[in-house]
């Protein structure tokens, strides 16, 4: 595959530079995380930064307002000046306008106000993939497969309406009502629903299940205000009900979030008291240590942590502490490399400032923050990694800081560019061509239609264990999928070479998406994880007798 084609495909696969993956189905109201999700230390001080328009800046604005040749918006001038100042600091200090602050806060707090559906836009129609369990839509009687045609007095079907507009219409404050016109199945008349918006949980833990008789798997997608609680609920279920002894913790594509949530989880993974997990320090911030409490509720044996180039900030704190204390094995690829800590300050107009106040250091003393003196190179780091070949070949990883640090068992580790894995798993670049990624985007809508048209036949697949062990996507079904996908003009010219390389993967995603419709979200992940090379490495290490201190010797 030509290198230019591969790099172009990454722009499709990773729409933000930290590599946050998005799915075709959306949880209503959940927006994309901002680039370089901050490590947030909650600031409870009531004193806020009142204005960035004092002194000379305020004078300057007054002169421009009074004398400038054209009309200008004062707010735009001030915001432009603020952003310019912050651009000269670091990549993670940022200004959040008032109208964006609510969404940012909701993402970190772990909930939002809405009607509680997962949806996709299919043929200019909003299709309900599933109502969120316990949410207002489920209580009102909305079903998977319903088509939302009207919201209030706005017709949304057939209007090429964007997801952002849909969310604006459906989201609102808790306790407010929204009127929906819904078409169910082939009914001619719309069903009318009045749904009262409520708090919708925005879970940071995707799934937790047993991958074998003694090993559990938990995937955390970010560290928000409810992550520790979500994590502990999964641990409790896996240990007490399913007899979990060992844990695979998946932090891939996790951009970070609250520092305290990461340290609370770490404290549950160590039985000892007062073990240093991470410390923070800055020119104007004294050193602050975060130690284990010794009050862990469950005994967990071996731990394997999965990381990749999208694992950042709080994810790196967890991986770094486990690695430095030789508490478990780190599997995957070099992490993002963000070691800066931000505090949030409210400004007088309702906007906010995320200001970098310190750096964090792993227990061995490593700061894994990448160099950011060249802002363009910092943002293009992933492309540079791809071009250098390090995502496919561990020997091509360039150490930007050769200072040696030592784990508790004497292993050498490095800082200055992310957490290096103990076991490297290369990226399969055959799965990232533009053609393949466009085909992948057709999986979800195809399966949605397939389920609609084959409900009777699918009744025989309701046994989950039989489905996982025996069901395979037939060649006939795959041909139907190709025919559906090739209705897209950009896919009309079939790429047989790439298709040959990726057919098994596409069939796996078809099976996974069908599993979600037949069972639940966990079923989707189970199917995908069955062929996951990182998870395979993790379970093999847990089952074996390998000692961590021998891995890098």
C-alpha positions as CSV (number, residue, x, y, z in Angstrom):
1,X,0.0,0.0,0.0
2,X,1.5,3.4,-0.9
3,X,2.7,5.4,2.2
4,X,0.6,8.4,1.1
5,X,-2.5,6.3,1.0
6,X,-1.8,5.0,4.5
7,X,-1.2,8.4,5.9
8,X,-4.4,9.7,4.3
9,X,-6.3,6.9,5.9
10,X,-5.1,8.0,9.3
11,X,-6.9,11.3,8.9
12,X,-10.1,9.4,8.5
13,X,-9.5,7.0,11.3
14,X,-8.2,9.4,13.9
15,X,-10.0,12.7,13.6
16,X,-8.2,14.3,16.5
17,X,-4.5,14.3,17.0
18,X,-4.7,12.3,20.2
19,X,-6.4,9.5,18.2
20,X,-9.8,9.5,19.9
21,X,-11.8,6.8,18.1
22,X,-15.4,7.4,17.3
23,X,-18.2,5.0,16.4
24,X,-21.0,5.3,14.0
25,X,-23.5,5.0,16.8
26,X,-23.6,8.1,19.1
27,X,-24.6,8.4,22.7
28,X,-26.9,11.3,22.6
29,X,-25.2,14.4,23.9
30,X,-21.7,13.0,24.1
31,X,-19.4,15.2,22.1
32,X,-15.8,14.6,21.0
33,X,-13.2,15.1,23.7
34,X,-11.0,18.1,23.2
35,X,-7.5,17.5,22.0
36,X,-5.2,16.5,24.7
37,X,-7.8,15.8,27.3
38,X,-6.5,17.6,30.4
39,X,-5.5,16.0,33.7
40,X,-7.8,18.0,35.8
41,X,-7.3,18.8,39.5
42,X,-10.6,20.1,40.8
43,X,-10.2,23.6,42.1
44,X,-12.7,24.4,44.9
45,X,-11.4,27.8,45.7
46,X,-14.2,30.3,45.3
47,X,-11.8,33.0,44.2
48,X,-11.8,33.1,40.4
49,X,-9.8,34.9,37.8
50,X,-12.2,37.8,37.2
51,X,-11.1,39.1,33.9
52,X,-8.3,39.0,31.3
53,X,-9.3,42.4,30.0
54,X,-7.7,44.6,32.7
55,X,-5.1,47.3,32.2
56,X,-3.6,47.7,28.8
57,X,-5.8,45.1,27.1
58,X,-8.9,47.0,28.4
59,X,-7.4,50.3,27.2
60,X,-6.7,48.8,23.8
61,X,-10.2,47.4,23.4
62,X,-11.7,50.9,24.3
63,X,-9.6,52.6,21.7
64,X,-10.5,50.1,19.0
65,X,-14.2,50.3,20.0
66,X,-14.2,54.1,19.8
67,X,-11.9,54.8,16.9
68,X,-11.5,51.8,14.6
69,X,-12.5,52.3,11.0
70,X,-15.0,49.3,11.0
71,X,-17.4,47.8,13.5
72,X,-15.9,45.0,15.5
73,X,-17.2,42.7,18.2
74,X,-15.4,43.3,21.5
75,X,-16.0,39.7,22.7
76,X,-14.3,38.3,19.6
77,X,-11.3,40.6,20.1
78,X,-10.9,39.6,23.7
79,X,-11.3,35.9,23.0
80,X,-8.8,36.2,20.1
81,X,-6.3,37.9,22.5
82,X,-6.8,35.2,25.1
83,X,-6.3,32.4,22.7
84,X,-3.1,34.0,21.3
85,X,-1.7,34.4,24.8
86,X,-2.4,30.7,25.7
87,X,-1.0,29.5,22.4
88,X,2.4,30.8,23.6
89,X,2.2,28.7,26.8
90,X,1.7,25.0,26.2
91,X,-0.7,22.9,24.1
92,X,-3.0,22.1,27.0
93,X,-3.7,25.4,28.6
94,X,-7.0,26.5,27.0
95,X,-9.8,29.0,27.1
96,X,-13.4,27.6,27.2
97,X,-16.1,30.0,26.0
98,X,-19.3,30.1,28.1
99,X,-21.4,28.3,25.5
100,X,-18.9,25.4,25.4
101,X,-18.3,25.1,29.1
102,X,-21.5,23.2,29.9
103,X,-20.6,20.4,27.4
104,X,-17.0,20.2,28.7
105,X,-18.2,20.0,32.3
106,X,-20.8,17.4,31.5
107,X,-18.2,15.2,29.8
108,X,-16.0,15.3,32.9
109,X,-18.8,15.0,35.4
110,X,-20.1,11.9,33.7
111,X,-23.7,12.8,32.9
112,X,-25.8,15.2,30.8
113,X,-29.4,16.2,30.5
114,X,-31.3,14.6,27.6
115,X,-33.8,12.0,26.6
116,X,-31.4,9.0,26.6
117,X,-31.1,7.3,23.2
118,X,-28.2,6.0,21.1
119,X,-28.9,6.9,17.5
120,X,-27.6,6.9,14.0
121,X,-28.6,9.0,11.0
122,X,-29.5,6.6,8.2
123,X,-30.8,7.8,4.8
124,X,-31.6,11.2,6.3
125,X,-33.6,9.6,9.0
126,X,-32.9,9.5,12.8
127,X,-32.9,5.8,13.8
128,X,-33.0,4.8,17.4
129,X,-30.3,2.2,17.9
130,X,-31.2,1.6,21.5
131,X,-32.8,3.6,24.3
132,X,-30.5,3.9,27.3
133,X,-31.5,1.6,30.1
134,X,-33.4,3.4,32.8
135,X,-33.5,6.6,30.8
136,X,-36.6,8.7,30.0
137,X,-37.0,7.4,26.4
138,X,-37.1,3.8,27.6
139,X,-39.6,4.7,30.2
140,X,-41.7,6.5,27.6
141,X,-41.8,3.4,25.4
142,X,-39.3,4.3,22.7
143,X,-37.9,1.2,21.0
144,X,-34.8,0.2,19.1
145,X,-35.7,0.7,15.4
146,X,-38.0,3.6,15.9
147,X,-37.6,6.5,13.5
148,X,-37.8,10.0,15.0
149,X,-39.5,12.1,12.4
150,X,-40.4,15.3,14.3
151,X,-39.0,17.0,17.4
152,X,-41.4,19.6,18.6
153,X,-42.6,21.5,15.6
154,X,-39.4,20.7,13.6
155,X,-39.5,18.0,10.9
156,X,-36.1,16.3,10.9
157,X,-36.6,13.4,8.5
158,X,-35.3,13.9,5.0
159,X,-33.6,17.1,5.8
160,X,-29.9,16.1,5.7
161,X,-29.8,17.2,9.3
162,X,-26.5,17.0,11.1
163,X,-25.9,15.1,14.4
164,X,-25.0,18.3,16.2
165,X,-28.4,19.8,15.3
166,X,-30.2,16.7,16.5
167,X,-28.5,16.9,19.8
168,X,-29.3,20.6,20.2
169,X,-33.0,19.8,19.6
170,X,-33.2,16.8,21.9
171,X,-31.0,17.9,24.8
172,X,-32.2,20.3,27.4
173,X,-32.4,20.9,31.1
174,X,-33.6,18.2,33.4
175,X,-37.4,18.4,33.9
176,X,-38.2,20.1,30.6
177,X,-40.4,18.3,28.0
178,X,-39.8,17.5,24.4
179,X,-42.5,16.3,21.9
180,X,-41.5,13.6,19.5
181,X,-43.2,12.3,16.4
182,X,-42.1,8.7,15.9
183,X,-42.7,6.2,13.0
184,X,-42.6,2.6,14.2
185,X,-42.1,-0.1,11.6
186,X,-44.3,0.3,8.6
187,X,-47.0,2.2,10.4
188,X,-48.5,5.1,8.4
189,X,-49.4,7.3,11.4
190,X,-46.8,8.8,13.7
191,X,-46.8,7.9,17.4
192,X,-46.7,10.9,19.7
193,X,-44.4,10.9,22.8
194,X,-43.9,13.5,25.4
195,X,-40.6,12.8,27.1
196,X,-39.3,14.6,30.2
197,X,-35.6,15.1,30.0
198,X,-33.5,13.8,32.8
199,X,-29.9,13.1,33.8
200,X,-28.4,10.6,31.5
201,X,-25.4,8.6,32.8
202,X,-22.4,9.0,30.6
203,X,-20.5,5.9,31.7
204,X,-16.7,6.0,31.5
205,X,-16.4,2.2,31.8
206,X,-17.5,0.7,28.6
207,X,-17.7,-3.0,29.6
208,X,-16.5,-5.6,32.1
209,X,-16.7,-9.3,31.6
210,X,-14.8,-12.5,32.1
211,X,-12.5,-13.4,29.2
212,X,-11.8,-16.9,30.7
213,X,-12.5,-18.7,33.9
214,X,-10.3,-16.6,36.1
215,X,-9.5,-13.4,34.2
216,X,-11.7,-10.3,33.9
217,X,-11.5,-7.5,31.3
218,X,-12.5,-3.9,32.0
219,X,-12.3,-1.1,29.5
220,X,-12.2,2.5,30.7
221,X,-12.8,5.1,27.9
222,X,-11.9,8.2,30.0
223,X,-11.5,9.4,33.6
224,X,-14.6,11.5,34.6
225,X,-16.2,12.2,37.9
226,X,-17.9,8.7,38.1
227,X,-15.0,6.5,36.8
228,X,-14.0,5.1,40.2
229,X,-17.6,4.3,41.0
230,X,-18.2,2.7,37.6
231,X,-14.9,0.7,37.9
232,X,-15.7,-0.6,41.4
233,X,-19.2,-1.7,40.3
234,X,-17.6,-3.8,37.6
235,X,-14.9,-5.1,39.9
236,X,-17.5,-6.1,42.5
237,X,-19.5,-8.0,40.0
238,X,-16.5,-9.8,38.5
239,X,-14.9,-10.8,41.8
240,X,-18.0,-11.6,43.9
241,X,-20.3,-13.1,41.2
242,X,-17.9,-14.4,38.6
243,X,-14.8,-15.3,40.7
244,X,-12.3,-13.1,38.9
245,X,-8.7,-13.5,40.1
246,X,-6.7,-11.5,37.5
247,X,-7.5,-8.3,35.5
248,X,-6.9,-7.0,32.1
249,X,-7.4,-3.2,32.2
250,X,-7.9,-1.7,28.7
251,X,-6.8,2.0,28.6
252,X,-6.4,2.2,24.8
253,X,-7.7,5.5,23.2
254,X,-8.4,6.8,26.7
255,X,-7.5,10.6,26.7
256,X,-7.5,11.0,30.5
257,X,-9.5,13.3,32.7
258,X,-9.6,13.7,36.5
259,X,-6.4,12.9,38.3
260,X,-8.2,11.9,41.5
261,X,-10.2,9.2,39.8
262,X,-7.1,7.7,38.4
263,X,-5.4,7.6,41.8
264,X,-8.5,6.2,43.5
265,X,-8.5,3.3,41.0
266,X,-4.8,2.8,41.5
267,X,-5.3,2.6,45.3
268,X,-7.6,-0.4,44.7
269,X,-4.9,-2.2,42.7
270,X,-2.3,-2.1,45.5
271,X,-2.8,-3.8,48.8
272,X,0.0,-1.8,50.5
273,X,-0.5,1.5,52.3
274,X,1.4,4.7,51.4
275,X,2.9,3.6,48.1
276,X,3.5,6.6,45.9
277,X,1.4,6.5,42.8
278,X,2.2,9.8,41.3
279,X,3.4,13.3,42.4
280,X,2.8,16.7,40.9
281,X,5.1,19.7,41.0
282,X,5.5,23.1,39.2
283,X,7.4,26.4,39.6
284,X,4.5,27.9,41.5
285,X,3.1,24.6,42.8
286,X,4.8,22.7,45.6
287,X,5.2,19.0,45.3
288,X,2.1,17.0,46.1
289,X,2.3,13.2,46.6
290,X,-0.6,10.8,45.9
291,X,-0.2,7.6,47.9
292,X,-2.2,4.4,48.2
293,X,-4.7,4.2,51.1
294,X,-4.2,0.5,51.8
295,X,-8.0,0.2,51.9
296,X,-8.5,-1.9,48.8
297,X,-11.7,-3.9,48.9
298,X,-10.8,-6.8,46.6
299,X,-7.7,-8.9,46.1
300,X,-6.6,-8.9,42.5
301,X,-3.8,-11.1,41.3
302,X,-2.0,-10.4,38.1
303,X,-2.7,-7.2,36.2
304,X,-2.2,-6.5,32.5
305,X,-2.7,-2.9,31.2
306,X,-3.4,-2.3,27.5
307,X,-2.1,1.0,26.0
308,X,-1.6,2.7,22.7
309,X,-0.8,6.0,21.1
310,X,-4.2,7.4,22.2
311,X,-3.7,6.7,25.9
312,X,-2.9,10.0,27.5
313,X,-2.6,11.8,30.8
314,X,-4.6,10.0,33.6
315,X,-4.2,6.8,31.6
316,X,-0.5,7.2,31.6
317,X,-0.5,7.8,35.4
318,X,-2.2,4.5,35.9
319,X,0.1,2.6,33.5
320,X,3.2,4.4,34.8
321,X,2.5,3.5,38.5
322,X,1.8,-0.1,37.7
323,X,4.9,-0.3,35.6
324,X,7.2,1.4,38.1
325,X,6.1,-0.8,41.0
326,X,6.2,-3.9,38.8
327,X,2.6,-4.5,39.8
328,X,1.6,-5.7,36.4
329,X,2.6,-5.9,32.7
330,X,2.1,-3.0,30.2
331,X,1.1,-4.2,26.7
332,X,0.7,-2.3,23.5
333,X,2.5,0.7,22.0
334,X,4.0,3.9,23.3
335,X,1.4,6.2,24.9
336,X,0.6,9.8,23.9
337,X,3.1,11.5,26.3
338,X,1.1,14.1,28.3
339,X,2.5,14.9,31.7
340,X,0.9,18.3,32.4
341,X,-1.7,19.0,35.0
342,X,-4.4,21.7,34.5
343,X,-6.7,23.5,37.0
344,X,-9.9,25.1,35.9
345,X,-10.7,28.7,36.8
346,X,-14.1,30.3,36.2
347,X,-14.1,33.8,34.6
348,X,-16.5,36.5,35.3
349,X,-18.5,36.1,32.1
350,X,-19.2,32.4,32.7
351,X,-16.3,31.2,30.6
352,X,-13.4,29.3,32.0
353,X,-9.6,28.9,31.9
354,X,-7.9,25.6,31.9
355,X,-4.4,26.5,33.0
356,X,-1.4,24.2,33.3
357,X,-0.1,24.5,36.8
358,X,2.3,21.6,37.3
359,X,3.8,18.4,35.8
360,X,3.1,14.9,37.1
361,X,5.8,12.4,37.7
362,X,5.6,8.6,38.0
363,X,6.9,6.9,41.2
364,X,10.3,6.4,39.7
365,X,10.6,10.1,39.0
366,X,9.7,10.0,35.3
367,X,7.9,12.9,33.6
368,X,6.5,11.5,30.4
369,X,5.5,14.8,28.8
370,X,6.7,15.1,25.2
371,X,8.5,18.2,24.0
372,X,6.1,20.9,22.9
373,X,8.4,23.7,21.9
374,X,7.3,23.1,18.3
375,X,3.5,23.2,18.4
376,X,3.1,21.9,14.8
377,X,5.4,18.9,15.5
378,X,3.6,18.3,18.7
379,X,0.2,18.0,17.0
380,X,1.7,16.0,14.1
381,X,3.4,13.5,16.4
382,X,1.2,10.6,15.4
383,X,1.9,11.1,11.7
384,X,5.6,11.2,12.6
385,X,5.3,7.9,14.4
386,X,3.6,6.4,11.5
387,X,6.2,7.6,9.0
388,X,9.1,6.5,11.2
389,X,7.7,3.0,11.4
390,X,7.6,2.8,15.2
391,X,3.9,1.7,15.2
392,X,4.9,-1.4,13.4
393,X,8.5,-2.0,14.6
394,X,9.6,-1.5,18.2
395,X,13.2,-1.1,17.2
396,X,12.3,2.2,15.4
397,X,11.1,3.9,18.6
398,X,13.4,6.9,19.1
399,X,14.2,7.7,22.8
400,X,13.9,11.5,23.2
401,X,15.2,11.2,26.8
402,X,17.8,8.5,27.5
403,X,17.8,9.2,31.3
404,X,17.5,5.8,32.9
405,X,14.9,5.3,35.7
406,X,14.4,2.1,37.6
407,X,11.3,0.1,38.6
408,X,11.0,-1.5,42.0
409,X,12.4,-4.7,40.5
410,X,15.4,-2.9,38.9
411,X,14.1,-2.8,35.3
412,X,15.2,0.3,33.3
413,X,12.4,2.6,32.1
414,X,12.4,6.0,30.3
415,X,10.5,9.2,30.4
416,X,10.0,12.2,28.1
417,X,7.8,10.7,25.4
418,X,5.1,8.5,26.8
419,X,5.0,5.2,28.7
420,X,6.8,2.4,26.8
421,X,5.1,-1.0,26.9
422,X,6.8,-4.0,28.4
423,X,5.4,-6.1,25.5
424,X,5.1,-4.4,22.2
425,X,2.2,-5.2,19.9
426,X,2.5,-3.7,16.4
427,X,-0.3,-1.9,14.5
428,X,-1.8,-3.8,11.6
429,X,-1.6,-1.2,8.9
430,X,-3.5,-3.3,6.4
431,X,-6.7,-2.3,8.3
432,X,-6.2,1.5,7.7
433,X,-6.5,2.0,4.0
434,X,-9.0,4.6,2.9
435,X,-11.0,1.9,1.1
436,X,-11.2,-0.3,4.2
437,X,-12.2,2.5,6.5
438,X,-15.0,3.6,4.2
439,X,-16.2,0.0,4.1
440,X,-16.2,-0.1,7.9
441,X,-18.4,2.9,8.0
442,X,-21.1,0.9,6.2
443,X,-21.2,-2.0,8.7
444,X,-23.5,-0.3,11.3
445,X,-26.2,0.9,8.8
446,X,-26.1,-2.4,6.9
447,X,-26.7,-4.4,10.1
448,X,-29.5,-2.1,11.1
449,X,-31.3,-2.7,7.9
450,X,-30.4,-6.4,8.0
451,X,-32.0,-6.8,11.5
452,X,-35.1,-4.9,10.3
453,X,-35.6,-7.3,7.3
454,X,-34.7,-10.6,9.0
455,X,-36.3,-10.4,12.5
456,X,-37.9,-13.9,12.2
457,X,-34.8,-15.6,11.0
458,X,-32.7,-14.0,13.8
459,X,-34.9,-15.6,16.5
460,X,-32.8,-18.7,16.2
461,X,-29.7,-16.8,17.2
462,X,-30.9,-15.7,20.7
463,X,-28.6,-18.2,22.5
464,X,-25.6,-16.0,23.3
465,X,-23.1,-18.9,23.9
466,X,-24.1,-20.6,20.7
467,X,-23.8,-17.3,18.8
468,X,-20.3,-16.6,19.9
469,X,-19.0,-20.2,19.3
470,X,-20.8,-21.2,16.2
471,X,-22.3,-18.3,14.2
472,X,-20.3,-17.1,11.2
473,X,-21.2,-14.4,8.7
474,X,-22.0,-16.3,5.5
475,X,-20.5,-15.5,2.1
476,X,-24.0,-14.6,0.9
477,X,-24.5,-12.1,3.7
478,X,-21.1,-10.6,3.0
479,X,-22.0,-10.3,-0.7
480,X,-25.2,-8.4,0.4
481,X,-23.0,-6.2,2.5
482,X,-20.7,-5.4,-0.4
483,X,-23.6,-4.6,-2.6
484,X,-25.0,-2.3,0.1
485,X,-21.7,-0.5,0.6
486,X,-21.0,-0.1,-3.1
487,X,-24.1,2.0,-3.5
488,X,-21.8,4.7,-2.2
489,X,-20.1,6.2,-5.3
490,X,-16.7,6.3,-3.6
491,X,-16.9,2.5,-3.2
492,X,-18.2,1.5,-6.6
493,X,-14.7,0.6,-7.8
494,X,-13.9,-2.5,-5.7
495,X,-10.4,-2.8,-4.4
496,X,-9.9,-6.6,-4.5
497,X,-6.4,-6.5,-3.0
498,X,-7.5,-4.7,0.1
499,X,-10.8,-6.6,0.3
500,X,-8.9,-9.9,0.3
501,X,-6.7,-8.7,3.2
502,X,-9.6,-7.3,5.2
503,X,-12.6,-9.7,4.6
504,X,-12.1,-11.6,7.9
505,X,-12.0,-8.3,9.8
506,X,-15.1,-6.9,8.1
507,X,-16.9,-10.2,8.8
508,X,-15.9,-9.9,12.4
509,X,-17.3,-6.4,12.6
510,X,-20.5,-7.5,11.0
511,X,-20.8,-10.3,13.5
512,X,-20.0,-7.9,16.4
513,X,-22.6,-5.3,15.3
514,X,-25.2,-8.0,14.9
515,X,-24.3,-9.2,18.4
516,X,-25.1,-5.8,19.8
517,X,-28.6,-5.8,18.3
518,X,-29.3,-9.4,19.4
519,X,-27.8,-9.0,22.9
520,X,-26.0,-5.9,24.2
521,X,-22.9,-3.6,24.0
522,X,-20.8,-6.2,25.9
523,X,-21.6,-8.8,23.2
524,X,-20.2,-6.4,20.6
525,X,-16.9,-6.1,22.5
526,X,-16.6,-9.8,23.1
527,X,-16.7,-10.5,19.4
528,X,-14.1,-7.9,18.6
529,X,-11.9,-8.8,21.5
530,X,-11.8,-12.5,20.4
531,X,-9.3,-11.6,17.7
532,X,-7.5,-8.8,19.6
533,X,-3.7,-9.4,19.6
534,X,-3.1,-7.3,22.7
535,X,-5.8,-9.1,24.7
536,X,-4.3,-12.4,23.5
537,X,-0.8,-11.3,24.8
538,X,-2.4,-10.3,28.1
539,X,-4.2,-13.6,28.8
540,X,-1.1,-15.6,27.8
541,X,1.1,-13.7,30.2
542,X,-1.5,-14.0,33.0
543,X,-1.7,-17.8,32.4
544,X,2.1,-18.2,32.3
545,X,4.9,-18.1,34.8
546,X,6.8,-15.2,33.3
547,X,8.3,-12.7,35.8
548,X,8.2,-9.0,35.1
549,X,11.8,-8.4,36.1
550,X,12.9,-10.7,33.3
551,X,11.0,-9.0,30.5
552,X,13.5,-6.3,29.7
553,X,16.7,-7.9,31.0
